[in-house]
Amino acid sequence: MASIDPEKTAYDHGGSPASLDRTHHAHIIKEDRLRRSLSARQVQMIAIGGTIGTGLFLGTGKALATGGPASLLLCYAIVGGIVFVTMLSLGEMAAFVPVAGSFCTFAGRYVDPCLGFALTWNYWFNDAVSTAADLVALQLLVQYWTDDFPWYALGIIVWVLIVLANIINVKAYGELEYWLSLLKVVTIIIFIILSIAVNAGGNQGYGYIGGKFWTHGDAPFVSGIGGFASVFVTASFAYGGTESIAITAGETRDPARTLPRVVKNVFWRILLFYILSALMIGLNIPYDYPGLNTKSSRTSPFTIAFQMAGSKAAGSYVNAVVITSVVSAGNHALYAGTRLLYTLGVNEHAPKFFTKLTRYQVPWVAVVTTSVVSIVLFSLSFAGSGQLWTWLQNLVGVSNQLSWICIGIASLRFRAGLKAQGKEHLLPFRNWTYPWGPILCVSLNIFIVLVQGWSSFSPKFSSVDFVSYYLELPVFVLMIIVWKLIKRTKFVRASEMDLETDVYTKEDIEPEEKGWVSRVKRIGSWFCF
Protein backbone atom coordinates (compact mmCIF):
# COMPACT_ATOMS: atom_id res chain seq x y z
CA MET A 1 0.00 0.00 0.00
CA ALA A 2 1.32 3.43 -0.88
CA SER A 3 2.57 5.65 1.91
CA ILE A 4 0.69 8.79 2.86
CA ASP A 5 2.27 12.17 2.29
CA PRO A 6 1.50 14.12 5.49
CA GLU A 7 1.56 17.48 3.75
CA LYS A 8 -0.70 16.33 0.94
CA THR A 9 -3.05 14.66 3.40
CA ALA A 10 -3.18 17.81 5.48
CA TYR A 11 -4.02 19.81 2.39
CA ASP A 12 -6.73 17.37 1.28
CA HIS A 13 -8.34 17.19 4.71
CA GLY A 14 -7.71 20.71 5.93
CA GLY A 15 -7.60 19.16 9.38
CA SER A 16 -5.53 19.28 12.51
CA PRO A 17 -2.67 16.87 13.32
CA ALA A 18 -5.13 14.88 15.45
CA SER A 19 -7.54 14.49 12.58
CA LEU A 20 -4.59 13.54 10.36
CA ASP A 21 -3.73 10.69 12.69
CA ARG A 22 -7.31 9.44 12.71
CA THR A 23 -7.54 9.64 8.92
CA HIS A 24 -4.18 7.92 8.47
CA HIS A 25 -5.33 5.14 10.78
CA ALA A 26 -8.65 4.82 8.90
CA HIS A 27 -6.78 4.19 5.65
CA ILE A 28 -4.29 1.79 7.20
CA ILE A 29 -6.94 -0.52 8.67
CA LYS A 30 -9.01 -0.66 5.48
CA GLU A 31 -6.62 -2.69 3.34
CA ASP A 32 -9.58 -4.77 2.16
CA ARG A 33 -11.52 -1.79 0.83
CA LEU A 34 -12.66 -1.61 -2.79
CA ARG A 35 -10.05 -0.65 -5.37
CA ARG A 36 -10.19 2.72 -7.14
CA SER A 37 -9.89 1.41 -10.70
CA LEU A 38 -12.67 3.20 -12.63
CA SER A 39 -11.28 5.94 -14.87
CA ALA A 40 -12.91 9.29 -15.59
CA ARG A 41 -13.99 8.21 -19.09
CA GLN A 42 -15.60 5.06 -17.68
CA VAL A 43 -17.42 6.90 -14.91
CA GLN A 44 -18.74 9.51 -17.35
CA MET A 45 -20.13 6.83 -19.63
CA ILE A 46 -21.45 4.83 -16.68
CA ALA A 47 -23.40 7.93 -15.68
CA ILE A 48 -25.13 7.78 -19.05
CA GLY A 49 -25.43 3.99 -19.09
CA GLY A 50 -26.99 3.85 -15.66
CA THR A 51 -29.74 6.20 -16.75
CA ILE A 52 -30.48 5.39 -20.39
CA GLY A 53 -32.11 1.98 -20.39
CA THR A 54 -35.50 0.32 -20.45
CA GLY A 55 -37.11 3.38 -18.86
CA LEU A 56 -36.37 5.42 -21.97
CA PHE A 57 -36.54 2.75 -24.66
CA LEU A 58 -39.64 0.92 -23.36
CA GLY A 59 -41.04 3.08 -20.55
CA THR A 60 -41.75 6.01 -22.83
CA GLY A 61 -44.05 3.78 -24.88
CA LYS A 62 -46.04 2.76 -21.81
CA ALA A 63 -46.15 6.38 -20.61
CA LEU A 64 -47.43 7.57 -24.00
CA ALA A 65 -50.14 4.90 -24.05
CA THR A 66 -51.37 5.57 -20.50
CA GLY A 67 -50.95 9.34 -20.25
CA GLY A 68 -50.72 10.77 -23.76
CA PRO A 69 -48.01 12.94 -25.35
CA ALA A 70 -48.42 15.95 -23.05
CA SER A 71 -48.23 13.84 -19.89
CA LEU A 72 -45.15 12.08 -21.29
CA LEU A 73 -43.31 15.34 -21.95
CA LEU A 74 -44.33 17.18 -18.79
CA CYS A 75 -43.71 14.33 -16.36
CA TYR A 76 -40.33 13.46 -17.83
CA ALA A 77 -39.34 17.15 -17.68
CA ILE A 78 -40.52 17.59 -14.07
CA VAL A 79 -38.84 14.43 -12.82
CA GLY A 80 -35.72 15.29 -14.82
CA GLY A 81 -35.52 18.66 -13.07
CA ILE A 82 -35.95 17.00 -9.68
CA VAL A 83 -33.19 14.50 -10.39
CA PHE A 84 -30.85 17.20 -11.70
CA VAL A 85 -31.04 19.11 -8.41
CA THR A 86 -30.78 15.84 -6.50
CA MET A 87 -27.59 15.02 -8.41
CA LEU A 88 -26.09 18.39 -7.50
CA SER A 89 -26.77 17.65 -3.83
CA LEU A 90 -25.37 14.16 -4.11
CA GLY A 91 -22.31 15.23 -6.08
CA GLU A 92 -21.44 17.72 -3.37
CA MET A 93 -21.44 15.00 -0.69
CA ALA A 94 -19.84 12.25 -2.80
CA ALA A 95 -16.92 14.44 -3.88
CA PHE A 96 -16.17 15.21 -0.21
CA VAL A 97 -16.75 11.66 1.11
CA PRO A 98 -16.43 9.12 -1.77
CA VAL A 99 -17.63 5.85 -0.25
CA ALA A 100 -19.12 2.77 -1.92
CA GLY A 101 -22.43 3.13 -0.05
CA SER A 102 -22.76 6.75 -1.16
CA PHE A 103 -26.13 8.33 -0.32
CA CYS A 104 -27.17 5.36 1.81
CA THR A 105 -24.10 5.92 3.98
CA PHE A 106 -24.79 9.67 4.04
CA ALA A 107 -28.36 9.13 5.28
CA GLY A 108 -27.07 7.12 8.24
CA ARG A 109 -24.10 9.35 8.97
CA TYR A 110 -25.79 12.75 8.68
CA VAL A 111 -29.43 12.06 9.65
CA ASP A 112 -29.99 8.88 11.68
CA PRO A 113 -28.43 5.39 11.43
CA CYS A 114 -31.93 3.86 11.17
CA LEU A 115 -32.58 5.89 8.00
CA GLY A 116 -29.32 4.68 6.49
CA PHE A 117 -30.25 1.09 7.34
CA ALA A 118 -33.70 1.30 5.74
CA LEU A 119 -32.49 3.22 2.69
CA THR A 120 -29.61 0.84 1.96
CA TRP A 121 -31.81 -2.27 2.12
CA ASN A 122 -34.48 -0.48 0.08
CA TYR A 123 -32.03 0.52 -2.63
CA TRP A 124 -30.35 -2.88 -2.69
CA PHE A 125 -33.75 -4.45 -3.35
CA ASN A 126 -34.36 -1.71 -5.95
CA ASP A 127 -31.25 -2.78 -7.85
CA ALA A 128 -32.09 -6.47 -7.62
CA VAL A 129 -35.58 -5.72 -8.99
CA SER A 130 -34.11 -3.46 -11.69
CA THR A 131 -31.84 -6.26 -12.86
CA ALA A 132 -34.84 -8.59 -13.03
CA ALA A 133 -36.90 -5.95 -14.88
CA ASP A 134 -34.16 -5.63 -17.48
CA LEU A 135 -34.06 -9.39 -17.98
CA VAL A 136 -37.86 -9.40 -18.43
CA ALA A 137 -37.55 -6.56 -20.94
CA LEU A 138 -35.31 -8.75 -23.09
CA GLN A 139 -38.20 -11.16 -23.58
CA LEU A 140 -40.49 -8.32 -24.65
CA LEU A 141 -37.96 -7.01 -27.16
CA VAL A 142 -37.19 -10.39 -28.73
CA GLN A 143 -40.91 -10.70 -29.53
CA TYR A 144 -40.33 -8.04 -32.20
CA TRP A 145 -38.77 -10.80 -34.30
CA THR A 146 -40.43 -13.99 -33.06
CA ASP A 147 -42.79 -15.40 -30.45
CA ASP A 148 -41.18 -18.83 -30.58
CA PHE A 149 -37.89 -18.01 -28.89
CA PRO A 150 -37.76 -19.60 -25.38
CA TRP A 151 -38.62 -16.79 -22.96
CA TYR A 152 -36.00 -17.79 -20.42
CA ALA A 153 -33.03 -18.54 -22.72
CA LEU A 154 -31.84 -15.04 -23.59
CA GLY A 155 -32.48 -13.78 -20.05
CA ILE A 156 -30.33 -16.54 -18.54
CA ILE A 157 -27.55 -15.97 -21.07
CA VAL A 158 -27.45 -12.23 -20.33
CA TRP A 159 -27.68 -12.90 -16.61
CA VAL A 160 -24.57 -15.09 -16.78
CA LEU A 161 -22.78 -12.44 -18.85
CA ILE A 162 -23.38 -9.57 -16.43
CA VAL A 163 -22.59 -11.73 -13.39
CA LEU A 164 -19.20 -12.58 -14.95
CA ALA A 165 -18.57 -8.92 -15.81
CA ASN A 166 -19.26 -7.93 -12.21
CA ILE A 167 -17.35 -10.73 -10.51
CA ILE A 168 -14.11 -10.70 -12.54
CA ASN A 169 -12.97 -7.21 -11.53
CA VAL A 170 -14.32 -3.68 -11.57
CA LYS A 171 -12.37 -2.83 -14.74
CA ALA A 172 -14.28 -5.54 -16.64
CA TYR A 173 -17.56 -4.02 -15.48
CA GLY A 174 -16.40 -0.51 -16.37
CA GLU A 175 -15.16 -1.48 -19.82
CA LEU A 176 -18.33 -3.38 -20.77
CA GLU A 177 -20.49 -0.50 -19.54
CA TYR A 178 -18.37 2.04 -21.42
CA TRP A 179 -18.82 0.50 -24.88
CA LEU A 180 -22.49 -0.38 -24.41
CA SER A 181 -23.23 3.16 -23.25
CA LEU A 182 -21.35 4.66 -26.18
CA LEU A 183 -23.52 2.64 -28.57
CA LYS A 184 -26.68 3.92 -26.87
CA VAL A 185 -25.59 7.56 -27.05
CA VAL A 186 -24.87 7.30 -30.78
CA THR A 187 -28.21 5.58 -31.43
CA ILE A 188 -30.21 8.21 -29.53
CA ILE A 189 -28.54 11.00 -31.48
CA ILE A 190 -29.44 9.21 -34.72
CA PHE A 191 -33.00 8.67 -33.43
CA ILE A 192 -33.52 12.38 -32.66
CA ILE A 193 -32.25 13.42 -36.12
CA LEU A 194 -34.35 10.74 -37.85
CA SER A 195 -37.44 11.69 -35.83
CA ILE A 196 -37.22 15.26 -37.06
CA ALA A 197 -37.13 13.96 -40.64
CA VAL A 198 -40.04 11.57 -39.98
CA ASN A 199 -42.12 14.40 -38.51
CA ALA A 200 -41.40 16.63 -41.49
CA GLY A 201 -42.69 14.01 -43.94
CA GLY A 202 -39.87 11.50 -44.33
CA ASN A 203 -42.08 8.52 -43.56
CA GLN A 204 -44.31 5.94 -45.21
CA GLY A 205 -48.06 6.53 -45.19
CA TYR A 206 -48.30 9.50 -42.79
CA GLY A 207 -46.99 12.45 -44.78
CA TYR A 208 -46.29 15.62 -42.84
CA ILE A 209 -47.10 14.85 -39.19
CA GLY A 210 -46.41 18.08 -37.30
CA GLY A 211 -48.47 18.07 -34.12
CA LYS A 212 -51.55 16.18 -35.32
CA PHE A 213 -51.05 13.28 -32.88
CA TRP A 214 -51.35 15.78 -30.01
CA THR A 215 -55.00 16.24 -30.96
CA HIS A 216 -55.67 12.63 -31.95
CA GLY A 217 -58.45 10.94 -29.95
CA ASP A 218 -58.13 11.76 -26.23
CA ALA A 219 -54.70 13.39 -26.64
CA PRO A 220 -52.81 15.33 -25.45
CA PHE A 221 -53.84 14.15 -21.94
CA VAL A 222 -55.14 10.58 -21.92
CA SER A 223 -57.18 9.23 -18.97
CA GLY A 224 -57.25 12.64 -17.27
CA ILE A 225 -55.49 13.28 -13.97
CA GLY A 226 -55.08 9.54 -13.34
CA GLY A 227 -53.18 9.03 -16.57
CA PHE A 228 -51.03 12.10 -15.94
CA ALA A 229 -50.17 11.06 -12.36
CA SER A 230 -49.33 7.48 -13.37
CA VAL A 231 -46.59 8.68 -15.74
CA PHE A 232 -44.59 10.03 -12.80
CA VAL A 233 -43.68 6.56 -11.59
CA THR A 234 -42.70 5.57 -15.14
CA ALA A 235 -40.50 8.66 -15.42
CA SER A 236 -38.98 7.93 -12.01
CA PHE A 237 -38.17 4.42 -13.18
CA ALA A 238 -36.60 5.88 -16.32
CA TYR A 239 -34.35 8.33 -14.48
CA GLY A 240 -33.53 5.81 -11.77
CA GLY A 241 -29.87 4.87 -11.71
CA THR A 242 -28.64 8.43 -12.17
CA GLU A 243 -28.07 8.75 -8.44
CA SER A 244 -26.31 5.39 -8.30
CA ILE A 245 -23.36 6.87 -10.21
CA ALA A 246 -22.22 8.14 -6.81
CA ILE A 247 -21.98 4.51 -5.66
CA THR A 248 -18.99 4.21 -8.01
CA ALA A 249 -17.23 6.83 -5.84
CA GLY A 250 -15.63 4.09 -3.75
CA GLU A 251 -13.94 2.70 -6.88
CA THR A 252 -13.39 5.88 -8.89
CA ARG A 253 -9.95 7.25 -9.60
CA ASP A 254 -9.64 10.79 -8.18
CA PRO A 255 -13.36 11.16 -7.26
CA ALA A 256 -12.98 14.72 -5.94
CA ARG A 257 -12.35 15.83 -9.53
CA THR A 258 -14.20 13.17 -11.52
CA LEU A 259 -17.61 13.18 -9.78
CA PRO A 260 -18.25 16.96 -9.96
CA ARG A 261 -17.37 16.86 -13.64
CA VAL A 262 -19.78 13.96 -14.16
CA VAL A 263 -22.57 15.79 -12.34
CA LYS A 264 -22.07 19.10 -14.12
CA ASN A 265 -21.13 18.00 -17.63
CA VAL A 266 -23.00 14.73 -18.16
CA PHE A 267 -26.41 14.86 -16.54
CA TRP A 268 -27.68 17.88 -18.46
CA ARG A 269 -27.05 15.95 -21.67
CA ILE A 270 -28.99 12.98 -20.30
CA LEU A 271 -31.78 15.40 -19.48
CA LEU A 272 -31.55 16.71 -23.03
CA PHE A 273 -31.71 13.17 -24.44
CA TYR A 274 -34.80 12.38 -22.40
CA ILE A 275 -36.76 15.54 -23.06
CA LEU A 276 -35.97 15.61 -26.76
CA SER A 277 -36.73 11.91 -27.11
CA ALA A 278 -40.02 12.29 -25.19
CA LEU A 279 -41.00 15.25 -27.40
CA MET A 280 -40.25 13.43 -30.65
CA ILE A 281 -42.01 10.24 -29.50
CA GLY A 282 -45.14 12.21 -28.57
CA LEU A 283 -45.09 14.05 -31.89
CA ASN A 284 -44.53 11.06 -34.17
CA ILE A 285 -46.37 8.15 -32.54
CA PRO A 286 -50.09 8.06 -31.63
CA TYR A 287 -50.83 7.02 -28.06
CA ASP A 288 -53.04 4.13 -29.29
CA TYR A 289 -50.38 2.62 -31.55
CA PRO A 290 -50.70 -1.23 -31.38
CA GLY A 291 -48.27 -2.93 -29.00
CA LEU A 292 -47.20 0.09 -26.98
CA ASN A 293 -48.78 -1.21 -23.78
CA THR A 294 -50.25 -4.70 -23.46
CA LYS A 295 -50.00 -7.42 -20.83
CA SER A 296 -48.04 -9.72 -23.11
CA SER A 297 -45.83 -7.43 -25.19
CA ARG A 298 -44.16 -4.06 -25.61
CA THR A 299 -42.82 -2.31 -28.69
CA SER A 300 -40.13 0.32 -28.27
CA PRO A 301 -41.13 3.76 -29.67
CA PHE A 302 -37.58 3.98 -31.02
CA THR A 303 -38.14 0.88 -33.12
CA ILE A 304 -41.50 2.23 -34.34
CA ALA A 305 -39.90 5.51 -35.43
CA PHE A 306 -37.33 3.71 -37.58
CA GLN A 307 -40.09 1.57 -39.06
CA MET A 308 -42.03 4.70 -39.96
CA ALA A 309 -39.00 5.92 -41.87
CA GLY A 310 -39.58 2.95 -44.17
CA SER A 311 -36.87 0.53 -43.20
CA LYS A 312 -37.60 -2.83 -41.60
CA ALA A 313 -33.86 -3.45 -41.36
CA ALA A 314 -33.41 -0.16 -39.50
CA GLY A 315 -36.16 -1.21 -37.10
CA SER A 316 -34.34 -4.47 -36.43
CA TYR A 317 -31.09 -2.58 -35.89
CA VAL A 318 -32.66 -0.28 -33.32
CA ASN A 319 -34.36 -3.17 -31.56
CA ALA A 320 -30.95 -4.85 -31.31
CA VAL A 321 -29.45 -1.66 -29.87
CA VAL A 322 -32.29 -1.44 -27.37
CA ILE A 323 -31.44 -4.98 -26.30
CA THR A 324 -27.81 -3.96 -25.71
CA SER A 325 -29.07 -1.01 -23.65
CA VAL A 326 -31.07 -3.41 -21.52
CA VAL A 327 -27.91 -5.47 -20.97
CA SER A 328 -26.09 -2.26 -20.01
CA ALA A 329 -28.81 -1.19 -17.57
CA GLY A 330 -28.88 -4.65 -15.98
CA ASN A 331 -25.11 -4.64 -15.71
CA HIS A 332 -25.19 -1.27 -13.94
CA ALA A 333 -28.04 -2.25 -11.60
CA LEU A 334 -26.25 -5.43 -10.55
CA TYR A 335 -23.06 -3.47 -9.90
CA ALA A 336 -24.86 -0.89 -7.73
CA GLY A 337 -26.77 -3.56 -5.82
CA THR A 338 -23.67 -5.55 -4.96
CA ARG A 339 -21.86 -2.46 -3.65
CA LEU A 340 -24.81 -1.64 -1.41
CA LEU A 341 -24.95 -5.18 -0.05
CA TYR A 342 -21.21 -4.91 0.59
CA THR A 343 -21.86 -1.63 2.45
CA LEU A 344 -24.56 -3.29 4.54
CA GLY A 345 -22.00 -5.86 5.62
CA VAL A 346 -19.36 -3.20 6.37
CA ASN A 347 -21.83 -1.23 8.49
CA GLU A 348 -22.94 -4.43 10.28
CA HIS A 349 -26.47 -4.04 8.92
CA ALA A 350 -26.12 -7.44 7.25
CA PRO A 351 -23.98 -10.55 7.86
CA LYS A 352 -20.26 -9.85 7.63
CA PHE A 353 -19.63 -12.44 4.91
CA PHE A 354 -21.11 -10.01 2.35
CA THR A 355 -17.84 -8.06 2.67
CA LYS A 356 -15.69 -10.93 1.37
CA LEU A 357 -13.57 -9.79 -1.59
CA THR A 358 -11.77 -11.57 -4.39
CA ARG A 359 -8.06 -10.95 -4.94
CA TYR A 360 -9.17 -8.18 -7.33
CA GLN A 361 -11.10 -6.61 -4.43
CA VAL A 362 -14.55 -7.38 -5.83
CA PRO A 363 -17.31 -8.27 -3.27
CA TRP A 364 -18.07 -11.68 -4.79
CA VAL A 365 -20.56 -12.88 -2.14
CA ALA A 366 -22.61 -9.70 -2.66
CA VAL A 367 -22.51 -10.23 -6.44
CA VAL A 368 -23.74 -13.81 -6.16
CA THR A 369 -26.49 -12.99 -3.67
CA THR A 370 -27.88 -10.01 -5.62
CA SER A 371 -27.78 -11.91 -8.91
CA VAL A 372 -29.63 -14.89 -7.41
CA VAL A 373 -32.43 -12.63 -6.13
CA SER A 374 -32.75 -11.02 -9.57
CA ILE A 375 -32.96 -14.33 -11.43
CA VAL A 376 -35.63 -15.59 -9.01
CA LEU A 377 -37.73 -12.47 -9.69
CA PHE A 378 -37.12 -12.92 -13.41
CA SER A 379 -38.53 -16.45 -13.19
CA LEU A 380 -41.94 -14.93 -12.39
CA SER A 381 -42.27 -14.03 -16.09
CA PHE A 382 -44.71 -16.90 -16.53
CA ALA A 383 -47.37 -14.51 -15.13
CA GLY A 384 -47.06 -12.44 -18.31
CA SER A 385 -43.87 -10.58 -19.12
CA GLY A 386 -45.60 -7.31 -20.00
CA GLN A 387 -47.60 -7.22 -16.76
CA LEU A 388 -44.63 -8.32 -14.64
CA TRP A 389 -42.46 -5.62 -16.20
CA THR A 390 -45.07 -2.99 -15.26
CA TRP A 391 -45.21 -4.19 -11.64
CA LEU A 392 -41.42 -4.27 -11.33
CA GLN A 393 -41.21 -0.84 -12.93
CA ASN A 394 -43.62 0.60 -10.34
CA LEU A 395 -41.64 -0.90 -7.46
CA VAL A 396 -38.37 0.50 -8.78
CA GLY A 397 -39.91 3.93 -9.53
CA VAL A 398 -41.22 4.35 -5.97
CA SER A 399 -37.91 3.13 -4.56
CA ASN A 400 -36.07 5.75 -6.62
CA GLN A 401 -38.35 8.48 -5.29
CA LEU A 402 -37.74 7.41 -1.69
CA SER A 403 -34.00 7.57 -2.40
CA TRP A 404 -34.26 11.09 -3.82
CA ILE A 405 -36.21 12.22 -0.75
CA CYS A 406 -33.50 10.83 1.53
CA ILE A 407 -30.71 12.40 -0.56
CA GLY A 408 -32.36 15.82 -0.16
CA ILE A 409 -32.71 15.39 3.60
CA ALA A 410 -29.11 14.13 3.92
CA SER A 411 -27.85 17.10 1.88
CA LEU A 412 -29.56 19.59 4.21
CA ARG A 413 -28.11 17.85 7.28
CA PHE A 414 -24.65 17.55 5.67
CA ARG A 415 -24.47 21.29 5.08
CA ALA A 416 -25.70 21.95 8.62
CA GLY A 417 -22.85 19.79 9.93
CA LEU A 418 -20.24 21.54 7.80
CA LYS A 419 -21.49 24.91 8.99
CA ALA A 420 -21.53 23.88 12.66
CA GLN A 421 -17.97 22.54 12.42
CA GLY A 422 -16.63 25.36 10.25
CA LYS A 423 -15.70 23.15 7.28
CA GLU A 424 -17.79 24.58 4.44
CA HIS A 425 -14.66 25.99 2.82
CA LEU A 426 -13.31 22.44 2.30
CA LEU A 427 -16.00 21.43 -0.21
CA PRO A 428 -14.39 20.48 -3.55
CA PHE A 429 -17.78 20.97 -5.26
CA ARG A 430 -20.77 23.09 -4.19
CA ASN A 431 -24.46 22.61 -4.88
CA TRP A 432 -25.47 26.04 -6.13
CA THR A 433 -29.18 25.32 -5.51
CA TYR A 434 -28.72 24.90 -1.73
CA PRO A 435 -30.89 25.27 0.34
CA TRP A 436 -34.00 25.79 -1.80
CA GLY A 437 -33.11 23.01 -4.27
CA PRO A 438 -33.06 20.10 -1.78
CA ILE A 439 -36.13 21.47 0.03
CA LEU A 440 -38.11 21.70 -3.22
CA CYS A 441 -37.05 18.20 -4.31
CA VAL A 442 -38.06 16.64 -1.00
CA SER A 443 -41.46 18.36 -1.09
CA LEU A 444 -42.20 17.51 -4.74
CA ASN A 445 -41.14 13.90 -4.37
CA ILE A 446 -43.36 13.36 -1.33
CA PHE A 447 -46.32 14.82 -3.25
CA ILE A 448 -45.63 12.67 -6.32
CA VAL A 449 -45.24 9.48 -4.28
CA LEU A 450 -48.66 10.02 -2.75
CA VAL A 451 -50.62 10.91 -5.92
CA GLN A 452 -49.04 8.78 -8.66
CA GLY A 453 -51.12 5.72 -7.75
CA TRP A 454 -54.34 7.54 -8.68
CA SER A 455 -54.97 5.14 -11.54
CA SER A 456 -55.15 2.20 -9.10
CA PHE A 457 -58.28 3.81 -7.54
CA SER A 458 -60.02 5.09 -10.68
CA PRO A 459 -62.10 4.13 -12.64
CA LYS A 460 -62.11 1.05 -10.39
CA PHE A 461 -59.88 -0.14 -7.60
CA SER A 462 -57.02 -2.46 -8.66
CA SER A 463 -55.47 -4.19 -5.67
CA VAL A 464 -52.42 -5.44 -7.59
CA ASP A 465 -51.60 -1.99 -9.00
CA PHE A 466 -52.20 -0.44 -5.59
CA VAL A 467 -49.68 -2.80 -4.02
CA SER A 468 -47.07 -2.06 -6.70
CA TYR A 469 -47.47 1.70 -6.13
CA TYR A 470 -47.61 1.78 -2.33
CA LEU A 471 -46.11 -1.43 -0.92
CA GLU A 472 -42.68 0.09 -0.36
CA LEU A 473 -43.96 3.02 1.73
CA PRO A 474 -45.09 1.08 4.83
CA VAL A 475 -42.19 -1.37 4.47
CA PHE A 476 -39.69 1.49 4.40
CA VAL A 477 -41.24 3.20 7.43
CA LEU A 478 -41.44 -0.11 9.31
CA MET A 479 -37.74 -0.79 8.70
CA ILE A 480 -36.85 2.62 10.11
CA ILE A 481 -38.97 2.10 13.23
CA VAL A 482 -37.81 -1.47 13.91
CA TRP A 483 -34.10 -0.63 13.54
CA LYS A 484 -34.47 2.45 15.72
CA LEU A 485 -36.16 0.45 18.47
CA ILE A 486 -33.69 -2.43 18.28
CA LYS A 487 -30.50 -0.34 18.12
CA ARG A 488 -31.85 2.73 19.92
CA THR A 489 -30.29 4.98 17.30
CA LYS A 490 -30.24 8.73 17.75
CA PHE A 491 -30.70 11.67 15.42
CA VAL A 492 -27.23 12.95 14.49
CA ARG A 493 -26.54 16.46 15.76
CA ALA A 494 -24.73 18.82 13.40
CA SER A 495 -21.89 19.41 15.85
CA GLU A 496 -21.36 15.66 16.31
CA MET A 497 -21.36 14.58 12.65
CA ASP A 498 -18.46 12.46 11.41
CA LEU A 499 -16.92 14.65 8.70
CA GLU A 500 -13.49 13.00 8.72
CA THR A 501 -13.90 9.28 8.06
CA ASP A 502 -13.53 8.40 4.36
CA VAL A 503 -12.79 12.01 3.37
CA TYR A 504 -10.92 11.75 0.10
CA THR A 505 -7.10 11.56 -0.15
CA LYS A 506 -5.07 10.90 -3.27
CA GLU A 507 -3.37 7.71 -2.12
CA ASP A 508 -3.67 4.41 -3.99
CA ILE A 509 -4.92 5.99 -7.22
CA GLU A 510 -4.13 3.67 -10.08
CA PRO A 511 -2.33 5.36 -13.01
CA GLU A 512 -4.28 6.46 -16.04
CA GLU A 513 -4.14 4.30 -19.15
CA LYS A 514 -1.29 5.20 -21.47
CA GLY A 515 -0.45 4.75 -25.14
CA TRP A 516 -2.51 4.40 -28.30
CA VAL A 517 -5.22 2.27 -26.63
CA SER A 518 -5.96 5.12 -24.28
CA ARG A 519 -6.13 7.60 -27.15
CA VAL A 520 -8.59 5.38 -29.08
CA LYS A 521 -10.82 5.01 -26.03
CA ARG A 522 -10.82 8.76 -25.43
CA ILE A 523 -12.52 9.20 -28.81
CA GLY A 524 -15.62 7.72 -27.21
CA SER A 525 -15.25 10.10 -24.28
CA TRP A 526 -15.71 13.05 -26.64
CA PHE A 527 -19.43 12.23 -26.56
CA CYS A 528 -19.46 13.15 -22.88
CA PHE A 529 -16.81 15.86 -22.51
Secondary structure, 3 states (H helix, E strand, C coil): CCCCCHHHHHHHHCCCHHHHHHHHHHHHCCCCCCCCCECHHHHHHHHHHCCCCHHHHCHHHHHHHHHHHHHHHHHHHHHHHHHHHHHHHHHHHHHHCCCCCCHHHHHHHHCCHHHHHHHHHHHHHHHHHHHHHHHHHHHHHHCCCCCCCCCCHHHHHHHHHHHHHHHHCHHHHHHHHHHHHHHHHHHHHHHHHHHHHHHCCCCCCCCCCCCHHHCCCCCCCCCHHHHHHHHHHHHHHHHCCCHHHHHHHHHECCHHHHHHHHHHHCHHHHHHHHHHHHHHHHHHCCCCCCCCCCCCCCCCHHHHHHHHCCCHHHHHHHHHHHHHHHHHHHHHHHHHHHHHHHHHHHCCCCCHHHHCCCCCCCCHHHHHHHHHHHHHHHHHHHHCHHHHHHHHHHHHHHHHHHHHHHHHHHHHHHHHHHHHCCCHHHCCCCCCCCCHHHHHHHHHHHHHHHHHHHHHCCCCCCHHHHHHHHCHHHHHHHHHHHHHHHHCCCCCCHHHCCCCCCCCCCCCCCCCCCHHHHHHHHHHHHHHC
